[in-house]
Amino acid sequence: MAGNAIVGQSGGPTSVINSSLAGVFQACQMRGAEHVYGMQHGIEGLLSEKVCDLSQRLSSFMDIELLKRTPSSFLGSCRYKLPEPEENQEVYEKLFRILKKLDIQWFFYIGGNDSMDTIHKLSRYGKSVGSSIRFMGVPKTIDNDLMLTDHTPGYGSAAKYIGVVMKEIIRDATVYGNHFVTIVEIMGRNAGWLTAAAALARGEDCEGVDLICVPEIPFHTDRFLAKVEKMQQERKSVVIAVSEGVKLPDGRFVCELSDDQRFVDAFGHTSLTGTARYLANLVAKNLPTRTRAVELSILQRCAAHVSSRTDITEAFQVGGAAAKAAFEDVSGKMVALKRLSNDPYQCTTELVNIGDVANFEKKLPVEWINDTRTDMLPEFLAYARPLIQAELTPIYINGLTQHIVEE
């Protein structure tokens, strides 16, 4: 079928989201798309007709290789919430006029939960008006909280970064031999997948973190202080990994106990930064020890120099699988990763209904947390370790990593 494809990236980026873009782009070209357009800043940019022809920017093998090694969203991103089609049909009429003008037959959106919501709404509306456009969701999120997929592209690299950095922080925390509590804040609003990855630091050369706090377990400040006090009686240096989204028993985020001002995005998500800083101050006020708060912040999603090769490969594969399905007349689906085995690690792709993914969250299984709620069990390690394996060497120029950027 003649026609063009368009692809966009949305939500928070990852260090491998561009590998999915490369997978979509190359598969669409191989299957005969006349043009593969890129939305500049997602659906929000498309509404302003901000698009580019990817063939003009990704014209060589080296461009694709650099793209796989470039963090963040090559096309730019957005956090734009589409209204329900029944509430504001004008937005959809405008979008579909733009898509018709570009002769789009295949539409791909790379993103997390909110992005899958966008694909769900577009495919529903397209079906209601008899559009022939195929809409496909390509999963992406370091949070690993999408339903119906074993894991999400982006998580493996973020988990690898967290494991590496926690080992380095643990070594640094022991330097002076005095009492010190280091609290490391890790991303994760409602799911503790990323914070759980701190457990990967433990090994023959590292004693590991002393306490892991995730949103799935209600947070009690008195119990937290009691655990820290007991740990300091056993060892001088204590290192704690805490999710930014840990909640009190009444449902409030711990970080809301601080006086920090907070930003609310288009999807109603409140910024949660400040959890480690609040807890470090709380410990310092109640226990005879020095404290330090460390926020890994956006480094978790942009540290492409320690990306997992497994993650990069799977990100590329889900992009290609989405294009294959769309060109075979499939619409309203998301490509999911289906694990076949842990050892040896084997994983394949499958298609799932986008409506069963959008606006749902996959939580960290509490049965993978030990009885004292301080550490992860071997079941989690068996799940996570295959996802962080191998590396794709960055391309260095003048001593620094080289990236490709949209012009």
Beta strands, then each sheet from edge to edge (+ up, - down):
strand 1: 4-9
strand 2: 36-39
strand 3: 51-53
strand 4: 104-111
strand 5: 134-139
strand 6: 180-186
strand 7: 211-213
strand 8: 237-243
strand 9: 290-295
strand 10: 333-342
strand 11: 345-353
strand 12: 396-397
strand 13: 400-401
sheet 1: 3+ 2- 1- 4- 5- 10- 11+
sheet 2: 7+ 8+ 6+ 9+
sheet 3: 12+ 13-
end
